Amino acid sequence: MKQPFEKVVVQHGSTVLRVARAVLGHADADDAWSDTFLAAMKAYPDLPADANVEAWLVTIAHRKAIDVVRATSRRATPVPDTPDRPSHDHAEGHHRELTEAVAALPTKQRQAVAYHYLAGLPYAEIATLLDSSAAAARRAAADGIAALRRSYTHDTETESADDHR
């Protein structure tokens, strides 16, 4: 017997939001999250009882993210004013820098990292989402993590050196 849909939202909502944020960024993630659960709510009654609900939701989120990317590419992107001075809140700064580093990854790497490391999907399922092989999904995730380690480590070392001057 399937659990009530409300419990599905509570159990998997944070995972879907983390994936949406990693793939789309904070600005569009909430809309993609809402669209994901609206679509899921409509389809949930027909979902087999033995289905992997988390993978199913991430698949829906992936499709909603593609819709958002397509819609975003057709409209102008506003640019906020930049602050005069950088923030000295290191915890917030590191989180923001990591988020920016993930956002700077090529699309397949960003998606593979988000789906594997945030949603915990196996590479075979990621391959289906990305229309590739499991080996290609594994390689994209590995390349993405390697790029994050290079850029994030370099950024934090540079910031540390700047702080000591």
Buried (B, 14 or more C-beta within 10 A) or exposed (E): EBEEBEEBBEEBBEBBBBBBBBBBBEEBBEBBBEBBBEBBEEEBEEBEEEEBBBBBBBBBBBBBBBEBBEEBEEEEEEEEEEEEEEEEEEEEBBEEBBBEBBBEBEEBBBBBBBBBBBBEBBBEBBBBBBEBEBEBBBBBBBBBBEBBEEBBEEBBEEBEEEEEE
